[in-house]
Amino acid sequence: MTKTIAFALAIMMSVMLSGCVGSPIHATTTYNRLQGDISSNNKNLLTLKIGMSQEQVLQQMGQPERSEGYQWGSAWLYRTAMTSGIYGTADNDFTPVVFDENARLVGWGRNFFTEHVKRYEIKIKKE
C-alpha cells in the first residue's frame, strides 16, 4: 500500500509541475511551439503580395502576436526569430507587416517599416 501511495503522489506531483511556468517541461513546450510559429511565419511571409487586404493577410499569416496603430495605418507584428529567449519580446524578434490607412498591405520587414515611418514623419514636418 505504501508503494502505491508513493507512486500516486509521484504521478500527481509530476503532472502538477509540468504545468508550472518555470518547469523544464513548460519551457520545452513553449520553445517548441514558438519555433513552430517562427518557422510558419517565415514561410508564410514569402506568400504575401503588396495590395492584399488585412483579411487576406490574416488568412495567410494567422493572428499576429502584436499590433500597432498609427495615423497612417497599422503594423501587425509576427515573431520570426527568438534572439531574446522564449519570454522575450525584442523588436528584432518580430517582422512588421505594414498596412496603409485603407487596410491594404504596403510592405513588410523591419527595414521597410523604419523607412515607412521616416517618410511619414518627413511628410508631416513639411506640411
Buried (B, 14 or more C-beta within 10 A) or exposed (E): EEEEEEEEEEEEEEEEEEEEEEBEEBBEBEEEEBEEBBEBBBEBBEEBEEEBEBEBBBEBBEEBBEEEEEEBBBBBBBBBBBEEEBEEEEEEBBBBBBBBEEEBBBBBBBEBBEEBBEEBEEEEEEE
